[in-house]
Amino acid sequence: MNKIVIYQVLPRLFGNLKTTNKHNGTIEENGCGKFNDFTPLALQKIKELGISHIWYTGIIEHAHVSDYSEYGIEPDAENVVKGKAGSPYAIKDYYDVDPDLAVDVSNRLDEFEGLINRTHEAEMKVIIDFVPNHVARHYISDSKPEGVFDFGYDDKKDCSFSPVNNFYYLPGQNFKSPVKVGERNEKWSEYPAKVTGNDCLIAEPSISDWYETVKLNYGVNIFNGRSEYFDPIPDTWIKMRDILLYWAAKSIDGFRCDMAEMVPLKFWNWVIPIIKKQHPSVIFIGEVYNSSLYNDFIHIGKFDLLYDKVGMYETLRNVVQGNIDVSHIKQAWENISQIHHQILFFTENHDEQRLASDFYAGDGYKGWPATLAAATINSNPFMLYFGQEIGERGMDEEGYSGLDGRTSIFDYWGVKSIQNWVNNGMFDGGLLSDEQNKLRERHKKLFHLLVDDSAIYSGLFYDLLWYNKLNAYYNSQTVYSFFRYSENSALLIVINFSGKDEELRIRIPEEALHLAGINAVGYLSGHDLMGSESKISCPCEVAVNGGVGVKVKAYLGCVFQLK
């Protein structure tokens, strides 16, 4: 099986070619991308990067201030919406798609189904978000199937917790938003107040809380030490099962499950097998930040893949920024080595600051070593965030999202680097700089290596840093090297995290050569599959005892195909 490479993209931003970019602008002022902007040509060009799956972020209808009341969609109050466009994680209707993304709002679901079909025709799979922990404060489904009741429809609102309720309540208290009423002079009235999505148990959440959302009740009493009431099966479980089945039936190939660890493990153990029984190929990706829970969410929760933000992501970020040396990379790998096939690595996503931002590496080239390491160190899947491949910096101050090094998920905006790559629908990078196009080609070369070379997508790993710790001709602070090998391929990967060119002599243990199927009394040679002019050539005996000579330029890495 080839390596999974996921392309995460916000349709709201991807296809928006409008360049107004008014701070805190409306959809009319700043524009919005559509499902239809993912044309067959656009998808072909994404596929050509080496992508196997697209995670379309922000598909399900969420709260926003744009008014679609003429289509039977109730408007939201500004004081419970983050930004003009709203958070994709404040779900307003689990059975509908975001009307912002449709050319013909009355035909929005058909337009999304067309996107699913086009993606499949481009030989890629479709992932969407499943947000199980919380909903928008103004949750109301105008598209739910017949016989389905909204969350909270029959709740007992006079008690803080009941096993039969969908929400948690704060009886006798009014909800108070931390946001002042907007220009439309509309504010959300909620009595009794519900518990806020991040387990905030007061009626007046702060601006740093998830104030625009309410926590869903899965039968756990969060007021008394989290006692569990799972028999009979809670109503929230059943509602969520039906929502997953609804989308899986539309040929969705996977669900990225937001804040999965805030939902009971027993729910996942119950629901995922049910979905897979009817749709065996559907994958579940869990956002889990507590690494001590990884094994439980894989083996008990039945997840196919888990995020690894606190492990490899944080480690590589700190190496790039010079806070720690490269030896910590091996530790991050060892921490998940027993389950590494089910860990999703990334160096950017919608929550994190851009590699090229001033808050991280400063430009895409300086951040490249992190991407190369995360993508090649294991056979597990890797995820790319749209624009990362062309060095998008995330240094715009869009509105609700300030100048923070992130690409806003809350605002209507035109992302200039993406617009330049789209080039008025030609998707050829014609308006990008030479440096941006070169960076994209570098990503393309890497991702094709990931899916084509068995040493990467199914091979084993052998760390070389330990054997070179005392090597005077090796920089063990900023250069990381390792073997990846399979029955048919052996690769020596050398990554330079420093800002200066390195000339090294890398000693290779005889054991490593043996494991890689290389005769220790033979001759070792290789060229760089990433396209540099660097080559290696020496007797294996010299490689073991004295070290093989390697040249690696600043912020680059070499992937040597060994013979």
N, C-alpha and C positions, 0 to 999 in steps of 0.2 A: 504494500500500500504506500503510495506517495505521501509526502508530508503535506499536512493541511496548512494552507496559508490564507488567512482571513483578511479581508479589506473592510475596515469599518468606515462608514460614510454617513453623513447627515444629508439626506436628500434636500432638506430645507436650504442648505448652503451650497451643495454641489452644483446645482444647475442654475443658480441665480446669477445672471449676467448684468444686473443693474448695478451701477457704480455710484449711486447717490451717497450711500453710507452716512446717513444722518444719525448722529448720536441719539440712541433711544427711539429710532424711527419706526413708523408703522409699516405694515406690509405694503401699503400703497406707496409709501415713500421709498422704502429700501428694497422692496421686491422679495421674492421667495422662490426657491427651486421647486420643481414639480417631479412627480413620478415619471412623466413622459420625457424628461430631460435625459434619462438613462436610455438613450437610443441604442439600437443594435451596434452602431459604431462605437459609442462610448463604452458599452459593455465589452466589446471586442478588445478595445485598448486596455481596459482594466484586466481582462483575462490574459492579455499578452505579457503583463508584468509577472505572471506566474501564479496568479490568484486562483484559489479553488472555491472559496466561499466569500460571499458579500454579506456583511452585517449592516443592514439598513437600520439606522438609529433614528428613533422618533417617528415611527410609523403609526402606532396606535393613537387614537384621538386623545389629546391632552388639553389641559386648560390653557387658554390664551385670551388676549383682549380683542382680537379681531372678531367682528360680529357676523355670525352666520345664521341669525335668527330666521331669515327668510327661507332657510332650508330645514327648519324645525330643530335647529341646534341652539340650546339656550346659551346666552352670553354669560361670560364669567366676570365677576367683580375684580377690579384691578388690585385690590388689597390682598387677594389670595392668588395672584399670578406673579411669577418671577419673570420680569422683563415683558416686553410686548409680545414676543413669540411664545413665551411660557416654557416651563421645563418639560422635556419629553418623559419625565418620570413622575409627573403629576397626572395620572391617567384619569380621564373624564368619562370615557366609554370604552370598555374592553372589547366591545363588539363592532367598533367602527375605526376608520383610519382618519388621520389628520386632514381636515378639509383644506388646510393651507396648501397641501401637496397636490391637489387636483386642479386640472384645467377646468373641468366641468364638475363643480362640487356635487351636483345631484348624481353624478356618475363616478364618484370617488372610489368606491370599492372595486368597480370594474377596472378602473385605471391602475389600481394597485395589483389586481390579479394579472393585468397585462404585463406589469413589471416582473412579476414572478415568472411568467411564461418566457419573457425575453431573457431573463437571467439564466433560466434553464436551457434555453436555446443556445446561449453563449457558453454552455457547459460549465456553469458555476452553480453552486447551491446557495439558498437563501436562508439567512438568519435574521430574526427580529427579536426585539426585547420582550420579555415577559416580566412584568413588575408586580410581584406578589405581596409585598409587605405593606403597601400604602396606596391610596388613591387620592385624587384631587378632592379638596374640601367640597367642591360643588360637583360631586359625581352624580351623573344622571345619564342613563343609556337610552338614547332615542332609537337605537338600531338593534336592540336585543331581540333574539328570536322569540316567537310566541311561547308563552308559558314560563319565561325567565323573569325573575323579580330582581330589582336592583339591590345592591348591598344596603343593608339597614332598613329595608322595606318593613320588616316586622319586628324590629329590635325593641327590647324593653329599655326605654331610655331613662328610667328612673333609678337604674342601678349602674355602678361603674363597670362591673363585669358580670356577664352571664354567658354560660357555654353556648347558648343558642343565638347570641348576638353576633353581628358582623363587625361591629365597632366597639370601642371602649369609650365610656362617657365620664364627664365630670359634672354630676348632678348639681343643679342650683347655680351653675356658673355660666356666664356668657363668654363665648370666644372673643378675643381681642387680638387683631392682627397688629404686628409691629410696623406695618406699612401705612402711611397716610393715604387717605382717599384720593384717587386720581382725578383727572380732568372730567371724567364722565360722572363724577360725584356718585359713584356706586360703591357700596361696600357690602361685604358678606356678613349676613346675620346667621348666627349659629347658637341655638340654645336647646338642650344643654351643650356645652362645649364638648368636642370630641378630643381624644388624645392625639397629639401630633405624631407624624410618621416616624420620627427618630426617637420614639418612646419618651417624648417630652410630656410629663404628667401634669402640666399646669395649663390654665386656660389662656394665658398670655405668653405664648412662645416668643423667643427673641428673634432678631433678624438673622442670627446664625443657625437657628433651628430650621427644620423643614416645614415652616409654618404654612405652606401652601398645600400640605397633604395631611391626611388622617391615617392613623395606624389601623390595620385590619386585624381582627380577632380570630386566631386559629385554635381557640380553646385553651389558651395559656393565660392564667390570671397574673398579669404583670404587676398587680397591686399587692400581692401577698407572697412573694418569693417564687413566682412563676410555676405554681402548681398547674398540672395538666389535666384537661378534661377531653379525652379523645374518643370516648365511647358513650353514646353513639358518635359516628363520624360528624364532626362539626359542619354546619351549613357552609361556612366559608370554604372548606376543603372541596365540597361538592361543586360550588360555583366556579372555583378555580379549575377544577378538572374539566368542566364543561367548556370553559374559555379556551383551555389548551387544545382540547379536541376540535373546537370550532376552527382554530387557525391551522392546526395540523392537517385538517381535511382540505385546506386550500393549498396544499402542497408546500407548506413551509418545511424546510429541512432541518431547522434548529432553533432553539430558544436560548438567548443569553439572559439568564435569570438574575435580575437586579437584587442586590443585597440579600442573597440567598440565605446567609447565616442568621438573618433576623426572623426567619420563618422556621418553625419547628422541623427538626431533622426527620421526624416520623412522618410529616406530611410528604416530604420528597420521597421517602421510602415507599409511601403508599401511591403517590400520583404518577411518578415516572414510569414504573412498570405498566400501569394502566394505559398510558399514552403509547408506550412502545409496543404493547400487545396489538394495538390497532395500526400503529405507524412505526414499524421496527427500525427504520433508518433515521428517524429523527434524533438529533443529538441535543443534549442539555449542557450548557456552559454555566457554571455557578460563579457569581462574584462573592468570593469568600476571602476575607482579609486576615482572619485568625489562622495562621499556619498550623497551629496545634489541632485544628479541626479538619485539615485536609483529608486525612485517612477516613474519618467518619463520613464526610460528605461524598467520598468516592465509594467506599465499601458499603455503607449503610444508606446514604442518601441516593446512591445509584447515578451520580452525575458522571457524564462522559469526560468533561474537562472542567478545570478550575483555573481562575486567575491566579497569577503569582506576583502580586504587586509588592508584598512585604519581603519577598525573597530576592529573586533575580533582578526585578525592576529596580528596587531601591539600591541593591548592591552596585549594579552597573552605573546608575546615576551618580552614586558617591565616588566611584572610580573615575568617571569622566570629569567630575568636579574637583578631583584631587584630594578628596577627604580621606580616602583609604587606598591601599595598594591592591594590585590585581590578585593577590593570594585569596582575597575574600570571595572571588568568583567561584573558585573550587568549593568553598564552604557552602555557598548558595546552591550549587549543583548537588552536593552531597546530601543536603537537607531534604531534597525531593527525589533522590536517585531511585528509591524503591517504587515511586509512583510517577516518574517523570513523563511517561507516555501520556499521562492524563493532566498535565500541567500546561497551561497556555502562557507562553512568554510574549512580551510586548515591550516596546520602548516608548510608545505614545498611546494614549487613548483620550476620550473626551473629557475625562476627569483630571488628567495630568497636564503639566506644562509642556509645551512643545520643546523637542530637542534643540531646535534652532533658536529658541527664545533667549532673551537676555537673562532669564532666570535659571537657565539650564546650561547649555553648551555655548550659546552665542551664535552659532550657525550650524547648518546641517552637516557640514563636513567634519566639524569637531565632534559631533555626536555619532558619527558613523561607526566608530569602533564598538559602541554599545549595541547597535543594531546587528553588526556582523557577529558579535559574540552570542547574543541572545538567539539569533537565527540558526547558528551552526553547532552550538555546544551539545545539543540534544536532538533526538529524532522527534520530539514533541512538536505540536503545532506552534505557529508564530502568527502574530497579528500586526498589521500595518494600519496606521490611522491616515485617512485621506489627506493628502498634502504633505505628509511626511517625506514622501519620495521626491518631492521637489523643494524641500527645505522651508516649508511654510513656518513662519516665525510666531504666529499668534500674538503679535504685538499691537493689535488694534484695541481701541477702547470703544466697544460697540454700544454699550448702554448699561443694562443691569450688570453684565460682565465687564468689569473695569480692565485696566491695563495690567493683566495678570499673567501673560504668557500662554494663555489658553485660547482656543477658538470657541467663541461663545455658543452655548447650547440654549441660551435664553433669548437671543435677539435676532431680528431680521438683519441680514448683512450680506454684502458681497465680498467674498474672499478673493483678493486680487490674484494671488498665485494660481488658484484654481481656475479663475476666469482666463488667465493667460494660457494655461494648459488647454482648456476647452477651446479657445481660439474660435469663438463664434460657431461652435458646433463641429469643428474639424477634428478636435481632440488630438492635435499633433504637437502641442507645445510650441506652436509657432510664435507666440508672444513671450515665451520664457527667455531668460538669459541663457547663455551658453553653459554657465555653471549649474543652473537649475536642470537643464536638459541632461547634462553629464551625470548629475546626481541621480536622476531618474533611471538612466541607463545602468548605473551601478547597482541600483536596487533590482532592476530587471535581471541583470546578470546573476545576482545573488539568488533571487527567488527561483530562477530556472535551475540553478545548481541544487537548491533545496529539494526540488521535486524530481530531478533527473538522476542524482548521484546516490546510489544505495548506501554509501558510507554515511551520508547525511540523514536520509529518510528512514533508514532501518539499522544503521551500523552502531557500533559501540564507541565508547569514549575512553581516552587514556590521557590523563593530565601529565604534562611535561615540566611544569613549574618546579615541582619538588626536586627533580633531578638536576635542576639548574640553579637552585638557591645559592649555592656557594661558587657558582661559575662566574669568574671575573669578567667574562666576555658576554654576559647576559644581564640585561636590566630587569631584575625581578620585581621592580616597583611598578613599572608601567607597561611591560610587554608580557602578554599572556599567550602561551602556546600549548597546543594539545593535538593528539591524534584522533581522527575519526576513521574507523575502518569497518569493512564488511568482507564477505567472501570475495567480492569482485572489485573492491576499490579500497585504496588507502590514501588518506589525506593528512598532510601536515598543515595545521592552521596556526598562523602567527599574527597576533593583533597588537598594534602599537597605539596605546592610548595617549602617548605624549606628543608634544608639539615639535619634536625634533626627529630627524631621520635617524634610524638605528641600523648599525652594522653589528650583527651578532654571530656568535657561534653557539648553536643550540645542540647540547648533548642529548642523545636519544638512547634510552636504555635498550639493551639487547632484547629484553623481555617484550618491549613495545614493538620492536621490529618483528619479532616472532609472532606476536598476536596479530599483527597486520599482514602476515604472510610474506614478509620480506626476508630473504636469505641474509643472515648477519655477516656472511663472508663474501657477499656480492658487492655491487656498486649501487649507490643511491643517487637517483636523479629525479628532477621534477620541475614543472613549469607552473606558473601561477594562473589558476583558472579564473581569477578576477581580472586578468588582463594586463597586469603590470609586466615590466621587462625582467623582473627578478626571477632568478632560477637557482636551483641547488644542484650540486654535483660533487660527490666525493665517495670514497670507499666506505662501506658500512662500518668498518672497524674504526675509521676516523670519526664518523658520526657518533659512535658509542663513547669513545675515549677522549677525543679532542673537541668534537662538535662540528656540525655542518654549518658552513657560512651562509648567512641569510641577510638580505638587505630589505628593510621595510621603511617606507616613507612615513612622515608624521601623519597621525590620525588615519592611518590606513592599515590594511591587513592583507595577508597573502594566503591563498588556499592552494597549496602545492599538491598536484596529483603525482603521487610517488610511483616510481618504477624500480 
